[in-house]
Amino acid sequence: MTHTALPPTECVTRFLQEAQRLGITVRWGTEGMTNLDAAYHARPGVPGLLLLRDSPQRPGPQQLCTLLAHEMVHVLQHWKGDLKATPPLGWPRDGAPKGRRLSAQEAEAYTAQTEPAMVLKTITSLKSVDE
C-alpha cells in the first residue's frame, strides 16, 4: 500500500477540514484520556467526537497526522455501521503493535495510520449526514 506522501501540516489541515465537513467535533481535552493520545467517540445516529489529549507537550504535525489518520479509520468504521455500530472495514491488520490484544477495528486503525493519504482519500468519499 504505497501512496503519495502527504506533508504533515497539510495532512492535519485536511483531516480537520473533513471532520468539520462531516459534522465531527474535534477538541483538545484531558477527561477520559488516560493512556490515550486521541480517541473517537462514536455516538449512535450522529457524527462522533474526536478528542485529542491536551498536555504541555502537544504533538507536532507529523504525530498529529498519524493520530488523526488512526482516529479517522474509526470514523470510517462508524459510517460503515450507518452511525449505529463500528464494524471492521476489512482493511489490512498486520501493522498493529505486536503482543497487544487488539480488536479488529483497532488493528485496522494501527495499520492504516501509516498511510494517511489513503485514509484521507477514503474519508473524502463519505457523505455528510445532511447530504
C-alpha positions in Angstrom: 0.0 0.0 0.0 2.2 2.8 -1.2 0.6 6.1 -1.7 1.9 9.6 -2.3 3.3 11.3 0.7 1.1 13.8 2.4 3.1 16.7 4.1 2.3 16.6 7.8 0.8 20.1 8.1 -1.4 19.6 5.0 -2.4 16.2 6.5 -3.6 17.8 9.7 -5.4 20.6 7.9 -7.2 18.3 5.5 -8.3 15.8 8.2 -9.6 18.7 10.3 -11.5 20.1 7.3 -13.0 16.7 6.6 -14.0 16.3 10.3 -15.8 19.7 10.1 -17.5 18.8 6.8 -18.8 15.5 8.3 -20.0 17.2 11.5 -17.4 15.6 13.8 -16.5 17.7 16.8 -12.7 17.9 17.3 -11.4 19.2 20.6 -8.4 19.1 22.9 -9.1 17.8 26.4 -8.0 15.5 29.2 -11.2 14.0 30.6 -11.3 10.2 29.9 -7.9 10.4 28.1 -5.9 8.1 30.5 -3.2 6.4 28.4 -4.7 7.7 25.2 -3.3 10.4 22.9 -6.6 10.6 20.9 -10.0 9.0 20.9 -13.1 8.9 18.6 -16.3 8.6 20.5 -18.9 7.2 18.1 -22.3 8.4 19.2 -25.4 6.5 17.9 -27.1 8.1 14.9 -24.8 11.2 14.7 -21.2 12.1 13.9 -18.9 11.4 16.8 -16.5 13.4 18.9 -12.7 13.2 18.2 -10.7 14.1 21.3 -7.0 14.9 21.3 -5.2 14.7 24.7 -4.3 18.2 25.9 -0.9 18.4 27.5 2.0 20.8 27.7 3.8 18.6 25.1 1.2 18.8 22.3 2.1 16.6 19.3 3.8 18.1 16.3 2.3 18.0 12.8 3.7 14.5 12.0 2.5 12.9 15.2 -0.8 14.7 14.9 -1.2 13.5 11.3 -0.7 9.9 12.5 -3.2 10.3 15.4 -5.8 11.8 13.1 -5.3 9.1 10.4 -5.8 6.5 13.2 -9.0 8.1 14.5 -10.4 8.7 11.1 -10.3 4.9 10.5 -12.7 4.7 13.4 -14.8 7.4 11.7 -14.9 5.2 8.6 -16.0 2.3 10.7 -18.7 4.3 12.3 -20.0 5.5 8.8 -19.8 1.9 7.5 -22.0 0.9 10.5 -24.6 3.5 9.5 -23.6 5.5 12.6 -25.1 2.8 14.7 -22.0 0.5 15.0 -18.3 0.4 14.2 -17.8 -2.8 12.1 -14.3 -3.5 10.7 -13.7 -2.3 7.2 -11.9 -5.4 6.0 -8.6 -3.4 5.7 -5.2 -5.0 6.5 -4.4 -5.5 10.2 -0.8 -6.6 10.1 0.6 -3.2 11.2 -0.8 -3.4 14.7 1.7 -3.4 17.6 2.9 -7.0 18.4 2.0 -8.5 21.7 -1.2 -6.4 22.2 -4.6 -8.0 22.1 -6.5 -5.5 19.9 -9.9 -5.6 18.3 -10.1 -5.9 14.5 -11.1 -2.2 14.4 -8.0 -1.1 16.4 -5.7 -3.4 14.3 -7.1 -1.8 11.1 -6.6 1.7 12.6 -3.0 1.0 13.7 -2.1 -0.5 10.3 -3.7 2.4 8.3 -2.3 5.2 10.4 0.9 4.9 8.4 -1.0 5.6 5.2 -2.7 9.0 5.9 -3.1 9.8 2.2 -5.1 6.6 1.7 -7.3 7.2 4.8 -7.9 10.8 3.7 -8.9 9.7 0.2 -11.4 7.3 1.7 -12.7 9.9 4.2 -13.3 12.5 1.4 -15.7 10.0 -0.3 -18.0 9.9 2.7 -21.3 11.7 2.6 -22.0 14.1 5.4 -25.1 13.2 7.5 -27.1 16.0 6.0 -26.3 15.2 2.3 
